[in-house]
Amino acid sequence: MPKRLLVDSHSRRMPFAVICLASLLQVCVAQTAKDAETVKKILQVPEAEQVEFVRSVLEQHFPENDGDRFSLLLVNRSALVIPLIESKIETELSISARSEPFIELASAMIAYAGDEYSVLAVSKLIHIDEKRFGILIGRTLDNAVKWRNPFWVAYQALDLGDGTVTGYTTAWAESALASNRMQRAWAEAMLDKYGRVPDESVWATDPIASRLKDRASPELRQSVFQLATEAQSKRQRQ
């Protein structure tokens, strides 16, 4: 699924830290349609210029006047932006006079993109400091809901074959699946992954289902099977 291009032409301009910290509810803001078009131009420049822009923003520790463009680039070009952020975090961690606010903001932005590049970057940070960065797996998967099916990202996280990432991903899934909405999302992800409504044989080997405690309850299995059947029927009618 392609990422959404997010530009809110009706919102007031907000400080960079407000955009990217805490719940990170807004990605890009602009006061007028003209402002929005100016912001979107960052997606149209050559990649080399985008890289230069990202590096400049990181070196300056996120100047507020670049927040709109940087945030838009983050969610639409995460494959380019996230590795640069992660690399800068590693550099910052290696120095004695490091900026803790920068590290917090930068790592939050990695999680905000909510995709496979986020997971890969977080896995690298976890190997540096699991206590500090382990929580970002769950945040990445929570944020994925804004852009895509979070269980697609969970499967990609498990595909890394990293035991620590797998543990955090499984813990997130067990918590998330208490919600009917998330059960539906998982059912649809399984339908996409296997091309059919999952059965008991799929459940036994599925990377998520096979890791749930006691392979989850019969009620959860039945719910997911039913939701997948409903999703398949809906797709066939379209």
DRENNUBA-528278 format. One record per atom (N, C-alpha, C): residue in one letter; x, y, z. Coordinates in steps of 0.1 Angstrom, whole numbers, padded with zeros to 4 digits, always signed. Last residue first. Layout:
N
AXYZ
...
//
This chain:
238
Q-0163-0068-0048
Q-0159-0055-0053
Q-0154-0056-0068
R-0168-0093-0038
R-0179-0085-0043
R-0175-0072-0050
Q-0144-0101-0029
Q-0149-0108-0041
Q-0161-0100-0047
R-0141-0086-0007
R-0132-0083-0018
R-0137-0090-0031
K-0160-0097+0010
K-0161-0083+0006
K-0153-0080-0006
S-0150-0123+0013
S-0163-0121+0006
S-0165-0107+0002
Q-0127-0117+0028
Q-0126-0123+0014
Q-0139-0121+0007
A-0138-0106+0051
A-0129-0098+0043
A-0128-0103+0029
E-0151-0129+0061
E-0158-0117+0058
E-0150-0108+0048
T-0128-0145+0065
T-0139-0150+0056
T-0147-0138+0052
A-0115-0130+0085
A-0109-0133+0072
A-0119-0137+0061
L-0134-0133+0106
L-0131-0119+0100
L-0124-0121+0086
Q-0132-0160+0111
Q-0145-0154+0106
Q-0142-0141+0099
F-0106-0163+0119
F-0110-0170+0107
F-0123-0164+0102
V-0106-0146+0142
V-0098-0143+0130
V-0102-0150+0118
S-0124-0160+0158
S-0127-0147+0154
S-0119-0143+0142
Q-0111-0185+0161
Q-0124-0184+0155
Q-0128-0170+0150
R-0088-0176+0175
R-0087-0183+0162
R-0100-0182+0155
L-0100-0165+0199
L-0093-0157+0190
L-0092-0163+0176
E-0112-0189+0209
E-0120-0177+0206
E-0113-0168+0196
P-0090-0205+0215
P-0099-0209+0205
P-0108-0198+0200
S-0062-0182+0221
S-0074-0189+0226
S-0082-0194+0214
A-0027-0188+0214
A-0039-0180+0216
A-0051-0188+0219
R-0006-0205+0217
R-0011-0203+0203
R-0025-0196+0204
D+0003-0201+0242
D-0006-0212+0240
D-0013-0211+0226
K+0010-0169+0232
K+0010-0178+0243
K-0001-0188+0241
L+0022-0168+0198
L+0013-0163+0208
L+0012-0173+0220
R+0036-0180+0178
R+0044-0174+0189
R+0035-0169+0200
S+0019-0187+0158
S+0027-0198+0164
S+0035-0193+0176
A+0009-0162+0149
A+0001-0171+0156
A+0008-0182+0164
I+0032-0151+0135
I+0026-0145+0147
I+0018-0155+0155
P+0039-0170+0115
P+0050-0164+0124
P+0044-0157+0136
D+0020-0200+0112
D+0021-0185+0110
D+0031-0179+0120
T+0016-0226+0118
T+0029-0222+0113
T+0031-0207+0111
A-0010-0229+0127
A+0001-0237+0134
A+0015-0232+0130
W-0025-0216+0109
W-0024-0211+0123
W-0012-0217+0130
V-0024-0233+0087
V-0018-0219+0086
V-0015-0214+0100
S-0039-0254+0097
S-0025-0256+0093
S-0018-0243+0092
E-0064-0242+0102
E-0056-0247+0113
E-0042-0249+0109
D-0065-0215+0078
D-0071-0226+0085
D-0061-0231+0096
P-0072-0183+0064
P-0063-0192+0071
P-0071-0203+0078
V-0084-0177+0031
V-0087-0177+0045
V-0079-0187+0053
R-0056-0168+0010
R-0068-0175+0013
R-0072-0173+0028
G-0032-0156+0007
G-0041-0157-0005
G-0053-0165-0003
Y-0014-0152+0027
Y-0016-0166+0023
Y-0025-0167+0011
K-0013-0124+0030
K-0001-0132+0031
K-0003-0146+0025
D-0040-0115+0029
D-0030-0110+0019
D-0018-0119+0018
L-0049-0128+0051
L-0056-0131+0038
L-0046-0126+0027
M-0034-0117+0071
M-0032-0131+0068
M-0038-0134+0054
A-0044-0091+0070
A-0030-0093+0067
A-0028-0107+0063
E-0070-0096+0078
E-0068-0091+0064
E-0054-0092+0060
A-0065-0104+0104
A-0072-0113+0095
A-0070-0109+0080
W-0054-0081+0115
W-0046-0093+0113
W-0052-0102+0103
A-0076-0064+0114
A-0064-0060+0107
A-0056-0072+0104
R-0093-0077+0132
R-0097-0076+0118
R-0085-0073+0109
Q-0079-0074+0155
Q-0081-0088+0150
Q-0085-0087+0135
M-0081-0047+0157
M-0068-0053+0154
M-0069-0067+0150
R-0108-0045+0164
R-0103-0038+0152
R-0089-0044+0148
N-0109-0059+0188
N-0116-0064+0176
N-0111-0058+0163
S-0081-0062+0209
S-0090-0053+0202
S-0096-0060+0189
A-0062-0079+0216
A-0074-0078+0225
A-0085-0069+0219
L-0041-0076+0200
L-0051-0085+0196
L-0063-0086+0205
A-0021-0061+0213
A-0030-0055+0203
A-0042-0063+0200
S-0008-0080+0230
S-0016-0068+0235
S-0026-0063+0225
E+0003-0097+0211
E-0005-0102+0221
E-0014-0091+0228
A+0019-0078+0196
A+0007-0085+0190
A-0002-0091+0200
W+0038-0071+0215
W+0029-0061+0209
W+0017-0068+0203
A+0051-0095+0218
A+0044-0089+0230
A+0034-0078+0225
T+0061-0098+0193
T+0052-0108+0198
T+0044-0102+0210
T+0080-0077+0192
T+0069-0078+0182
T+0058-0087+0187
Y+0098-0084+0212
Y+0090-0072+0214
Y+0078-0072+0204
G+0108-0108+0201
G+0101-0108+0214
G+0093-0095+0216
T+0119-0100+0177
T+0108-0109+0177
T+0100-0109+0190
V+0140-0084+0186
V+0129-0078+0179
V+0117-0087+0179
T+0155-0106+0197
T+0150-0095+0206
T+0139-0087+0199
G+0160-0123+0175
G+0153-0127+0186
G+0147-0116+0195
D+0156-0116+0142
D+0163-0111+0154
D+0155-0115+0166
G+0145-0121+0118
G+0151-0132+0124
G+0159-0128+0137
L+0130-0104+0101
L+0144-0101+0104
L+0152-0112+0111
D+0104-0113+0102
D+0113-0118+0091
D+0128-0114+0093
L+0093-0098+0121
L+0097-0112+0124
L+0106-0117+0114
A+0089-0074+0107
A+0098-0074+0119
A+0102-0088+0122
Q+0071-0083+0088
Q+0084-0079+0083
Q+0094-0078+0095
Y+0049-0087+0105
Y+0055-0098+0098
Y+0069-0095+0093
A+0045-0060+0113
A+0049-0071+0123
A+0055-0083+0116
V+0037-0049+0089
V+0050-0045+0095
V+0055-0055+0105
W+0013-0061+0087
W+0023-0063+0076
W+0036-0060+0081
F+0000-0052+0109
F+0005-0066+0109
F+0014-0069+0097
P-0008-0026+0104
P+0004-0028+0112
P+0009-0043+0113
N-0015-0014+0073
N-0019-0025+0082
N-0007-0028+0091
R-0008+0021+0073
R-0009+0008+0067
R-0014-0002+0077
W-0007+0045+0087
W-0003+0045+0073
W-0007+0032+0066
K-0015+0043+0114
K-0018+0056+0107
K-0016+0055+0092
V-0004+0020+0122
V-0019+0020+0120
V-0023+0033+0112
A+0022+0024+0128
A+0019+0019+0115
A+0004+0020+0112
N+0022+0032+0155
N+0022+0042+0145
N+0019+0037+0131
D+0024+0006+0166
D+0013+0014+0169
D+0011+0025+0159
L+0049-0001+0156
L+0038-0009+0152
L+0025-0001+0155
T+0066+0018+0169
T+0066+0017+0155
T+0053+0010+0150
R+0061+0011+0196
R+0056+0024+0191
R+0056+0024+0176
G+0073-0014+0197
G+0058-0013+0199
G+0053+0000+0194
I+0099-0006+0192
I+0092-0016+0183
I+0077-0015+0185
L+0107+0011+0212
L+0104+0017+0199
L+0097+0007+0190
I+0115-0002+0235
I+0101+0003+0234
I+0097+0008+0221
G+0143-0005+0231
G+0134-0016+0229
G+0119-0012+0227
F+0160+0016+0237
F+0153+0017+0224
F+0143+0005+0222
R+0169+0013+0263
R+0165+0026+0259
R+0156+0025+0247
K+0176-0014+0265
K+0168-0008+0276
K+0162+0005+0271
E+0193-0018+0244
E+0180-0024+0243
E+0171-0017+0254
D+0215-0003+0227
D+0210+0000+0240
D+0195-0005+0240
I+0225-0015+0204
I+0233-0006+0211
I+0228-0004+0225
H+0204-0031+0195
H+0217-0038+0198
H+0227-0028+0205
I+0185-0011+0191
I+0184-0020+0202
I+0197-0028+0205
L+0194+0000+0167
L+0195+0008+0180
L+0194-0001+0192
K+0187-0020+0149
K+0201-0016+0151
K+0203-0008+0164
S+0160-0020+0152
S+0167-0032+0156
S+0182-0029+0157
V+0153+0005+0142
V+0152+0003+0156
V+0159-0010+0161
A+0158+0000+0115
A+0166+0010+0122
A+0165+0008+0137
L+0138-0019+0110
L+0152-0022+0107
L+0161-0012+0115
V+0115-0005+0116
V+0118-0017+0123
V+0133-0020+0122
S+0116+0016+0096
S+0116+0019+0110
S+0121+0007+0118
Y+0113+0000+0074
Y+0126+0008+0076
Y+0127+0012+0090
E+0088-0009+0076
E+0099-0019+0077
E+0112-0012+0079
D+0071+0017+0095
D+0072+0008+0084
D+0084-0001+0086
G+0066+0042+0110
G+0058+0030+0112
G+0059+0020+0100
A+0074+0068+0114
A+0072+0063+0100
A+0064+0050+0100
Y+0078+0069+0142
Y+0066+0075+0136
Y+0063+0070+0122
A+0103+0058+0147
A+0092+0050+0150
A+0079+0056+0144
I+0119+0080+0139
I+0120+0068+0133
I+0108+0059+0135
M+0110+0099+0158
M+0106+0101+0144
M+0108+0088+0136
A+0121+0090+0181
A+0106+0090+0180
A+0102+0092+0166
S+0148+0094+0176
S+0143+0080+0177
S+0128+0080+0176
A+0148+0122+0176
A+0152+0115+0164
A+0147+0100+0164
L+0141+0128+0202
L+0133+0133+0191
L+0135+0124+0179
E+0162+0116+0217
E+0148+0113+0219
E+0139+0116+0207
I+0184+0129+0206
I+0183+0114+0205
I+0168+0110+0207
F+0179+0155+0214
F+0180+0152+0200
F+0178+0137+0198
P+0180+0153+0242
P+0167+0157+0235
P+0168+0153+0220
E+0208+0146+0245
E+0197+0136+0248
E+0184+0140+0242
S+0235+0151+0228
S+0223+0158+0231
S+0212+0147+0233
R+0268+0144+0242
R+0257+0141+0233
R+0244+0149+0237
A+0295+0145+0249
A+0286+0157+0251
A+0274+0155+0242
S+0306+0121+0241
S+0304+0123+0255
S+0294+0135+0257
I+0294+0101+0214
I+0302+0113+0219
I+0297+0116+0233
S+0278+0082+0204
S+0292+0079+0206
S+0300+0090+0212
L+0253+0091+0200
L+0255+0082+0211
L+0270+0080+0214
E+0257+0104+0175
E+0254+0112+0188
E+0257+0104+0200
T+0260+0082+0158
T+0271+0092+0160
T+0269+0100+0173
E+0234+0071+0161
E+0246+0063+0165
E+0258+0073+0167
I+0219+0092+0150
I+0217+0088+0164
I+0230+0080+0169
K+0228+0091+0123
K+0231+0103+0131
K+0229+0100+0146
S+0217+0066+0116
S+0232+0068+0116
S+0236+0080+0124
E+0190+0072+0118
E+0196+0062+0126
E+0211+0063+0127
I+0187+0092+0098
I+0184+0095+0111
I+0191+0085+0121
L+0194+0077+0075
L+0202+0088+0079
L+0200+0093+0093
P+0174+0057+0074
P+0188+0053+0077
P+0197+0065+0081
I+0151+0075+0070
I+0153+0067+0083
I+0168+0063+0085
V+0152+0086+0043
V+0154+0094+0055
V+0158+0086+0068
L+0149+0065+0024
L+0160+0074+0023
L+0163+0081+0037
A+0126+0052+0032
A+0138+0044+0029
A+0151+0052+0028
S+0107+0072+0035
S+0114+0067+0047
S+0126+0058+0044
R+0094+0092+0020
R+0106+0087+0016
R+0114+0081+0027
N+0071+0099+0034
N+0069+0096+0020
N+0082+0090+0014
V+0077+0106+0060
V+0066+0096+0058
V+0065+0092+0043
L+0099+0124+0056
L+0100+0112+0064
L+0090+0102+0061
L+0089+0145+0041
L+0098+0136+0035
L+0100+0123+0043
L+0073+0156+0061
L+0067+0151+0048
L+0076+0142+0041
S+0092+0164+0079
S+0082+0155+0083
S+0075+0148+0071
F+0106+0183+0064
F+0113+0171+0069
F+0103+0160+0073
R+0087+0203+0059
R+0093+0196+0048
R+0100+0183+0053
D+0080+0211+0086
D+0070+0207+0076
D+0076+0198+0065
G+0105+0218+0099
G+0097+0207+0103
G+0087+0202+0093
D+0122+0240+0094
D+0122+0228+0085
D+0113+0217+0088
N+0119+0257+0115
N+0114+0261+0102
N+0115+0251+0091
E+0131+0245+0137
E+0117+0244+0136
E+0112+0248+0122
P+0159+0222+0132
P+0154+0236+0133
P+0139+0237+0130
F+0172+0196+0141
F+0158+0199+0138
F+0154+0213+0140
H+0201+0198+0144
H+0192+0192+0155
H+0177+0197+0153
Q+0217+0203+0124
Q+0212+0215+0131
Q+0202+0211+0143
E+0220+0178+0113
E+0232+0185+0119
E+0228+0197+0128
L+0195+0174+0104
L+0200+0166+0115
L+0212+0172+0121
V+0193+0192+0083
V+0184+0193+0094
V+0189+0185+0106
S+0214+0182+0067
S+0215+0196+0072
S+0205+0197+0084
R+0204+0157+0060
R+0216+0158+0067
R+0218+0172+0074
V+0182+0165+0044
V+0180+0157+0057
V+0192+0158+0065
F+0194+0179+0023
F+0185+0186+0032
F+0183+0178+0045
E+0209+0159+0011
E+0216+0171+0017
E+0207+0178+0026
V+0188+0142+0003
V+0198+0137+0013
V+0205+0149+0019
Q+0176+0159-0016
Q+0168+0154-0004
Q+0178+0150+0007
E+0196+0161-0034
E+0192+0173-0027
E+0184+0169-0015
A+0196+0135-0044
A+0208+0140-0038
A+0205+0153-0029
E+0171+0132-0055
E+0174+0125-0043
E+0186+0131-0036
P+0157+0163-0068
P+0165+0151-0069
P+0169+0145-0055
V+0124+0173-0057
V+0138+0176-0060
V+0145+0163-0061
Q+0099+0166-0048
Q+0101+0166-0063
Q+0115+0169-0066
L+0095+0168-0022
L+0093+0155-0028
L+0097+0154-0042
I+0096+0195-0017
I+0107+0187-0013
I+0107+0173-0018
K+0072+0205-0025
K+0083+0206-0035
K+0095+0197-0030
K+0055+0207-0004
K+0055+0194-0012
K+0066+0194-0022
V+0058+0233+0005
V+0063+0222+0013
V+0065+0209+0005
T+0044+0247-0015
T+0059+0249-0013
T+0065+0238-0005
E+0019+0237-0011
E+0025+0234-0023
E+0041+0236-0022
A+0014+0249+0014
A+0014+0234+0013
A+0021+0230+0000
D+0014+0276+0009
D+0024+0270+0017
D+0025+0255+0015
K-0009+0277-0007
K+0004+0280-0013
K+0015+0275-0005
A-0028+0270+0011
A-0026+0261+0000
A-0013+0264-0006
T-0015+0279+0044
T-0023+0282+0032
T-0020+0271+0022
Q-0001+0269+0066
Q-0012+0278+0068
Q-0021+0280+0056
A+0007+0235+0073
A+0009+0247+0065
A-0003+0256+0066
V+0023+0205+0085
V+0013+0216+0086
V+0017+0228+0078
C+0027+0171+0089
C+0031+0183+0081
C+0019+0193+0082
V+0019+0153+0108
V+0032+0151+0101
V+0036+0164+0095
Q+0005+0151+0141
Q+0005+0157+0128
Q+0019+0155+0121
L+0009+0135+0163
L-0004+0134+0156
L-0004+0141+0142
L+0028+0126+0183
L+0031+0128+0169
L+0019+0128+0160
S+0026+0122+0210
S+0018+0113+0201
S+0021+0115+0187
A+0059+0133+0215
A+0047+0128+0221
A+0039+0119+0212
L+0073+0150+0186
L+0073+0144+0199
L+0059+0139+0203
C+0067+0164+0161
C+0074+0151+0161
C+0074+0143+0174
I+0054+0188+0165
I+0050+0179+0154
I+0055+0165+0157
V+0068+0199+0186
V+0054+0196+0188
V+0049+0186+0177
A+0093+0203+0173
A+0092+0194+0184
A+0078+0190+0187
F+0086+0224+0154
F+0091+0210+0150
F+0089+0200+0161
P+0056+0242+0161
P+0070+0240+0163
P+0074+0225+0159
M+0032+0247+0134
M+0035+0243+0148
M+0050+0241+0149
R+0009+0266+0116
R+0022+0261+0117
R+0026+0258+0132
R-0025+0255+0116
R-0015+0265+0118
R-0002+0259+0119
S-0042+0238+0089
S-0037+0239+0102
S-0027+0250+0104
H-0050+0235+0063
H-0058+0244+0072
H-0053+0246+0086
S-0036+0218+0048
S-0035+0232+0044
S-0043+0241+0053
D-0017+0192+0056
D-0030+0198+0061
D-0029+0213+0058
V-0005+0166+0039
V-0004+0180+0040
V-0017+0186+0044
L+0008+0136+0032
L+0001+0143+0043
L+0004+0158+0043
L+0003+0109+0013
L+0010+0123+0012
L+0002+0132+0021
R+0006+0076+0024
R-0002+0088+0022
R+0007+0100+0021
K+0023+0050+0007
K+0022+0059+0018
K+0013+0071+0014
P+0006+0022-0009
P+0015+0034-0009
P+0013+0043+0003
M+0009-0012+0000
M+0000+0000+0000
M+0009+0012+0000
//
